[in-house]
């Protein structure tokens, strides 16, 4: 087997100078717009604002923007805060085949470094593509066993961020390779702080972004790592999964397709493992037209994480709610969709949502579990109070590459999320800059909308 780390570094370096296909450029712009939409609500809610205050003395000298407070400082400082804020509202993108959210750590790092060094918009987008290329393919190599104990966005995100950093700093394939090697020693974040109590999870992505920037800076300064760090018997794959990595699957199609063209953009503001259930319930309701009072029970048969992570009856916070099949089904049936309004204090206190939750049962289905992570499916059985039984097999998720959000749907999602933090002029200006501009996105005025 050829060295996967070397091959991935060479693939990333290729993106710095190759002709950029129109489809790849457009999908990258869509991805960056989705990152901004997902990031902006976290500037007002969650751990980001508090962290910005306690870390203010350490922002240092630089030109990278921390959007949560509008300050400028070092790329590491901005990457950390933007990584936290972009993973707070749980709207960030997904690479389905790796069960990985690349945008939060990778774009947070790439934008911070690009701003700090004054890179062009083109160089920034190319670094995002390269970071996604490496991170998403490593996620394939580690899954599904890695996810049993590790939060893959926290771990692999560190590597994607390192790649983007090294690319923006002018790194050769050799420099990028050492950035990958170094970053594998920084990559961490375990499942208890994803599944358990507390709100550490967004910090996973902030740490990944910052640590990735550190790895990229170190490699550019001449620090080296073991180039066998990914696949060696004591390397990262062996330490964090059941094998030394499925590198044949990870490298399949390298040079023929790139992961940023196969992203999932979230259509619901909750854990992606809940999406097939929500899409299936919506389909059944549109076909039959039942109301909440008509429901006797709903049985959800899903894959492993659907049951292990999202079978959650105890919901006290918005974070709990975003990881509860029961709550999200209740919100869908009462509010009509699972977006920002589903997780407000008012929504969390609604009796009609709570009344539906005990009617929802979640179990693992062996056949569906065997197809994970490349397929995300659910079998639903809805029993109505009049005796009717409705069965539905949901084979796709809205937003996945085989059922993607259109440009119009993606912009509508961005407009909704960005309106939480930006006025109309800033929101529209940012959208035009990201989708059609040539320069880097820069400072924004963050303020809650009053109307």
N, C-alpha and C positions, 0 to 999 in steps of 0.2 A: 504494500500500500504506500502510495506517495504521501508525503507529509501534508496532512490537511491544513495545518496552520499556514504553511508556505503557500499553498494553492489559494487559500482564502485571502491572504495578504496581497497576492498578485492580482486577484480579481478586484479587490478594492482599489489598488493603485491604478488599474486600467480605467476606472471611472473618472479619474482626475483629468484625463486627456482625450478620451475617445469621443467620436461624434455621438451626440446625445440624441437618441431616437425621440421623436415628438411624443409618442405615447408615454415613454418613461418620464420625460420632463413634465407632462401634464399630470400624471399620477403623483409625481413628487410634489407638485404645487398643491394638488388636492390634499395630500397627506399633511403638508405644512399648515394649510388652512384648518384642517381638522384638529391639528395640535393646538393651534391658537384658541379655537373654540373650546376645546377641552381644558385648556390651561386657565382661561380667564376667570371662570367661577371660583377657582381655587385661590385667586388673589384676594378674595373677600371672605372666604369661609374655609374652615379646616386649619391644619397646623401651619400653613404658610405664613400668614400675617404675624403669628407669634414668633416663629423662627426668625423672620426678618428683623424683628426688634432685638432679640437676644444676640443675633449674629452681626449686628450693624457695625460693631467695632472691628470686625475682621474682614470687612469687604475689600480692603486694600485699594491699590491704585490700578485702574484699568478702564476699559471702555465697554465692558459687557453689561447689559441691562438686566436687572432683577425686576421683573414686571410687577411683582407683588407690592413694591413700594416705589418703583421708578428710579431707584438708586443705580449708580454705575460703579463698577468695581472690577475685580479680577474675574476671569472666566470661570474659575472654580467656584467662586461665591455665587455668581449668577446661575451657573449650571445646577448647583445644589437647590437653590430656591425655586427655580423654574421647573426642575424635576419634581419637586414636591407639589407645587401648585397644579401641574399638568396631570397628576395622577389622583387628585383629590375628588373630583366629581365623578370619576369612573366612566368617563366618556371616551377615553383614549383608544387608539386603534389596536387591532389584533392581527397577528400573523397566525392564522388558524392552524396550520400544519405543525407549528411549534408551540402553540398555546402561550404565546409571547406578545407583550405589548411593547413594540420597539420604539414608538414615538416619544414617550415620556423621557426616557434616559438619553436616547440618541439625538433627537432634535434639540433638547435642552442643552446638551453639550455642544453640538455643532453650531447652534446660533450664538451661544455665548463666546465661543472661540472665534467665530467669524466676525462678530462685532468687535472683539478685542483687538484682532489683528488687522481689521479693515479689509476683510476679504470681499470679493464680489458676490453678488447674488448667485451667479452661476457656480462659483466655487463652493458656496454654502450648499446649494442643492446637490451637487455632485458628492459632497461629503456625507450628506444624508443618505443618498443612494448606497454609497459604499458601506456606511455603518449598518444599514438595513441588510445589505447583501451578506455580510459576515455574521451579524447577530442572528438573523433568522435561520441561516443554514446551520449554525451551531445549535440553535434550539431544536431543530429536527434531529440532530445527532444525539442529543441528550434525552429526548422524550421517548416514552411517557414516564419512565421511572424517576427522572429528576424531580418531577413535580410532586412526588409523594412527600418529600421533606423540604424542598427548596422552592422559593418564589422565583420562578424563572425570569421574570422581568427585572428583578433585583440583581440576579446573578449575571445572566447573559447581557442584560442591558449595560453592565459595566464594560463589557467587551465591545459592544457596538459603539458606545460613546468614545472609547479609546481609539477605535479605527477612524471615526469622523475627525477627532482631534488631530491625529497624526497626518491625515490627508490635508487638512487645512493649514497645517504648519509646514507643508511642502515635503512631507515624508515620502521616501521611496518605498517600494515593496518591502525592503529589508527593515526600514524603520517601522512600518506598519506591523510587520511580523513581530517585532520586539514589543510594540505597544500591546498587541494581543497577548503575548506571553506574560508581560508584566501585569496586565489587567486581570488575568486569571487568578492571581494571588490576592486581588482585592475584592473579588466577586463573592457576595454573601447576601443573606436575607432568607430566613426560614419560614416554614408554613405556619407556625404557631402565631407569628405576628401578622399573618394574612387571615387565618381562620379564627383566632382567639380574640379576646377583648382588647380594647385600646385602639388608637388611631396611628399606629406606627407605619402602616402599609404605605402611605404616600412618601414617607421618608426613605423607604427602600429605593424608590426611583430617583429621589434627590441624591442619595448617597451614590447610586450607580453612575449618575451623570458626573458628579464631582470626581469620583474615583477614576472614572474613565478619562476625564481631562488630565488628572494627575499622571496616569499611565502614558497618555499620549505625549505630554510634556516631557516626562522622564525619558521616553524612547528618543524623542527629538534631541534631547540633551546628551544622548549617547549611552544611557543606561540600557543594559541588555537583560534578556530573560532566556530561559530555556525554550528553544524553538520546538521542543517536543511537549510543551505544556498542555496541549489539548488532548493528546492521544496516548501518552506514555502510561505505563502501569501505575505510576503514582501521579499522573496528571489530572487535569480538571474533570474530564469525563469519568474517569475511574473513581475519583473522590466524591462525585456528586450524582452518580447514576449507577445502574446495575452492570454496565459494560464500560469498555474504553471508548465507546462512541460508535454510533451507526453512521460512519463517514461515507459509505457508499450512497445512502439515501440523502445525506446532507449535501453532497457534491453533485448529485444527479442534476443534469441540465445546466451546470455552471457554464456561463458564457452564452447560453441559449435563452434563458429567461432570468429575470431578477426579481427578488421578493417584493419590492415596493410596488410592482404591478399586480400583486395578488393579495392586497391587504383587505381586511374587514374593517369597515367603518361602522361604529356602533349606532344602531337605530334606537336603542333603549339605554337609559342611564343607570344600568346595574351590571352585575357580573355577567359576562358573556355566556356562562354556563346555563343561565336562565333563559336565554334568547329563544331556543327552539320551543320551549314551553309557551312563552308569550306569543310567539308567532302562530303556534298551533291553536291556542285558545282564541286568538283573534280570528283565525280562519273559521273555526267551528261556530263562533258567535255570528259571524257574517253570513254563514250558510243557514243557520237555524234560527237565529234571532232570540235566543234565550236571555233572560234578565238574571240579575244576581239572586233574586228571591226564588228563582226556578231551580237553583243548584242544590242538589243533595250532597254530592261529593265529586272531587276531581282527583284522579289518580295519574301521576306523572311517572313514567318509566324513562329514565335517562341513563347517561354514562356515569362513570365513577365520580368525577368532581361535582356533578349535579347533585348527587346524593350526599357525598362526603363533605362538601363545602357549603352548599346552598339549601340543604334541608334544615331550615332554621325557623323555629317557632318563637323563640325569644327575640323580640325586636324592641330595643329601647332607643336606638340612635339611628340617624340616617345611614351610617355605615353598616349597621346590622341589617337595615331594610334592603340595602343594595345587594346583600348576599343572602336574601331569603326568597326562595321560590314562592312560599306562601304569601308573603307580604306583596311581592311584585304582581302576582296573579290578582290579589285583592285590589291593588291599585289600578291595574289595567281594566278590571271589570267595573270599577266605580268612577275613576277619573277619566278613563278612556285611553290613556297612554302612560308610559313610564318614562317621564322626562323630569325636569327639575322640580316641577310642582308636586311630584309624587313623594318627595323627600323633605318637604318643609315641616316644621314643627306642627303646623295645623293638620297636614296630611297624616303624620305619625299618630296623631290623637284621634283620628276618625274612627268611630265605632263601626261604620259599614265596611271599612277595609278589614278591621280586626275580626268581624263576624265571619268573613270568608275564610280566613287563615286556617281554622281547625278542619275545614272541609277538604283541604288540599294535602294529599299524601304523596310522598316522593320515595321511589325505590329505584335501585339500580337494575338495568336490563342487560343481561350478559351479551346479547347480540349487538346492542347499540354500543356497549362499552368496548367491544372488540374493534369497532371501527374508529374509535377515538385515537388520536386527535384530529385526523384528517377529515373525519365526518362528525358533525355535531347535530344529533337527532334526538327526537323524543316521541314516545307513544303516549297518547292521552286517552283517557276514558272519563267522560263526563256523564254522571248519572243525575237525571233531573227528577224533581219531586213528583212529576206525573208518571214516572216509571220508564220513560224513554232513556236509552243508553246510547251515547254518541262516542264513537271511536274515531281516532285520527292519528295518522303517522306523519309527523313533521320531519321531512328529510333535509331541509335547508334552514338557514337563518337569514333573514333579511339583513343585508349589509355584507354578507360573505361574497367572495369573488363570483360564485355561481348565481347569486341573487343580489347584485350590488346596488348601493345607493346611486341614483343618478346624480348628475351635477346639480340639478335643481334641488334634490333632496338633501345633498350634502351642504349646499349653501343655506337652505332653510334651517338645518341643524346648527350651522355656524351662527347664523343671525340670532337664533333663539338663545344660544349659550353666551355669545358675546354681548348681547343686550343687557346681561346681568351686570356687566362691568364697564361698558363703553357707551358713550353717546352715539347718536346716529351717524354723525360725520366721521368720527374716528373708526367706527365699525365698518362703514362702507369704504373708507380710505384704506384700511388694513386689508380688506378683502381684495380690492383692486390691486394693491401692491403685491400681495402674495400670488394671486392668480395670473397677473399680466405684467407685473413690473420686472425691472432688471436689477434694482438695488436691494440691499438687505432690509428687512423689516426692522424698524428702530423703535424709539420710545413711544409709549402710549400713556394717556391720562386715565388712570383707573379710578372709577367712582361709581357707587351704586346708582342705578337709575331710580329716579323719583317718580316716574310716570311710565 
